[in-house]
Amino acid sequence: MTIDIDAPGDEQLEIVRGLRGVVHAFYLDADILNQVKEEEAKVRAMGNIDVDNEGFNQALDRECVICIVKDPRFRPPPEPTVILLSGNGEVIGEEVFPFTAQKYADKQDVVWLSDGFILFPTVKADGGETFIMPPVSFPELNPSNGCRDVISCSPAPTCDLMIRKYYGMEDNPKLASVLVAFNRLKPGESAPDLDESIAAIKAKEAAVLDKIN
């Protein structure tokens, strides 16, 4: 298929394109979204632990989904993009970044699985663990520029490749994709800056921090 992914777009698309590290940004059509949905359902983590790309599933419920193809200059995500949950929904572990690692530096009840992932041993595993790829905030799109219910998410590596192949891009290991989904505000409508699902995840993380303080 031949699609000009860099053709001029609407206000929201041009805001995203103006961000540092964005190589391409374009709306995804229903066909590729359905293909990605099928592929995401097949993803498993090491040890055959279930992986639930909750962020992508929620993106499918939004009116608009923008794909960002980014290089390493793009800003880090505001919240963890991977969380390990117990069967009853408690946070067992989560991704950390250089700018968030400091809050765990002096904590005794934290196990560093790697430089980028920590475990909370005070939360007991119950055999029903799932890696969640949660919705993540994307503050650049908000009610001030006509958006509500804004979330972002990371597609699985196979889905990242699938999207770029679908739109005729070559596979470049230095690039990666992020999806940004939102609904458009209607005239006179208002909305909170932060999506409810993201606020709930932040509350769970805060509860864990309270336990280990």
N, C-alpha and C positions, 0 to 999 in steps of 0.2 A: 504494500500500500504506500501511497505517496501523500504525506501530510507535512505541511510546513509547520514544524513545532515552534518555530520562532516568529510566526506571524504576529502582528500587533494584536493585543488582547484587551480585555476590560480592565477596570481600575484595580481589582484585586490581583489579577495576574501580573500586571505591571509593577505593583508593589513588591510582589514576591521576586520578580526578575531583577529588581534593583538591589537585592540583598547581596552582601559580600559572599563570594564563593558559589553563587548560582550560575551554572553553565547553561542549563536549559530549564524552562518551566512551561508546562502546558497542561490543559485539561485532559483527563482520561475519559475515553468513551466507554459505553456499556459493555462492548464486546471484550475489551481487555480486562475490565474489572471482573467480569464473570470468569475469565480464564485464571486470573490471579486468585479469585475466591476458591476455585477448585484445587489449585496448587497449594495454597495456604493450609487447606484441610489435611494435606499429606505430611506436613512438617512434623518431625519428632526431634527431640534433643538427645544428647548422649545419655545412655542408660535407658533409652526408650521412654523418657519422661514426656508426658504430653506437653505440647506447646499451643497456647491459645493466643492468636494475634487479635486481642480484644480491640486494639486501636483500629485495625483494618476493618474488622466486623462493624464497628461503629461508623467508620467512614462510609460504608455502603449505605447507611441510612441518611446521609447528607445529600443535599441537592448537587453539590459541586465537589469534585476531587481534583486537586492540582498535583501533578507529579513534578517534584524538583529533582533535577540531576545536578549534584553538587560536587565540588572538589574540597580538599582539606581545609580551605580557608573559611568554609561555612561555620557559623557559630555552633557550639555544642548544644544539645537539647537542654531545656530548662529543668526537666525531671528525668528520672531513670527510664530507659526504654526497655529494660528487662527486669522483672520481679519474679521471685520464686515464692509461691503461695502454698500453704498447707491445704489439706482437704477441707478444712473449715474456714478458709479464707484469710488466715493470719499471714503476715509477711515473715517469711523465713530468711530471705536474702534479697539483695537488690544490687543493681549496677551503681557504681560510683564513678565520679569524674574528678580530675584534679581540683576543680573548684568546690566540690562537695566533700572530698575526702577529709578535709580538716575537721569537720564536725564529729568524725569518728576516731580521730587520731589518738585521743586519750581515753577511749572507752575500753573497759576490760571485757565486757560481754559481747565482743565482736570478733569474728574469725575472718581473716582476709584470705579468701579463696584464691584471689589473684589481685593485681594492682587495680583491677576494674570491677571487682565483685566481692561483696561481703556477705557473711552469714550471721544471723542472730541466734546463737545456740540456746538462748532462753525460750525460744519458740520451738516447741516439739514437732518434729515431723511425724506424720501419721500414715504414711504410705500412699497418700492421695495427692502427692505434690504435683504442681503444674507450673511450668514457666509461662508467665503472662507477659505479653508485649502490650503494655497498656496505652491508652490514648495519652498523648503528651501535649501540653499547651503550645500555642504558636502565637505569641503576643502581637506579632506584626499585623495580623488580621484580627479585627475586633469591631465592636459596634460603631466606632467612629468612622470606619470606612465600609459600612454596610454589611457586616458579617455577624452572625451569631452561631452558637454551638460549634465553635472552632476547635478542631483537634488536629494533631499530626501523628504520624506513625511511621514505622520502618517496615517495608516489605521484607519477606524472607529473601536470602541471596538468590535463590532460583527464580523468585518472582521479579526481583530487580532486573535480572538478566532478561527475563521474559518480556518485561515492559520495554526495555531498550531495543530488543530485537524486533518487537512489534512495530515500533516507530522508526525502524531503519537505522538505529545508532549502532556503532561498533562497540564491542566489549572492551572497556577501558578499566582496568583494575584500580586506577587512581580515583575513579568516580563512584558515587553511590547515590541511591534514590531515597527521598523522603516524600511521603504523601501528606497533603494538607487538605482537610475536608471541612466544609462549612455550609450553612444555610444562609440565604440572603434575607436581610431584614426587610420587612414590608414598610411602606410609608407610615410614619407615626409609631412604629413598633420599637420597643427597647429590649435590651437583654443584658445580663451580667457579662463582665469581661471573661470570667473563667467558667468553662463548661462544668456542669454538675458532676460528671463522672471523674474528671480530673481532681476536683475538690475532694471527692470521696477518697481517692488514692492518697492525696496529701494528708488527709486525716488519719489514715491507717499508718502511714510512715511516722507521723507525729506521735501516735500511740506507742509505737515500738521504741522511739527515742525516749519517751517518758519512762519506759520500763528499765532502760539501761543507764539512765542518768543517776 
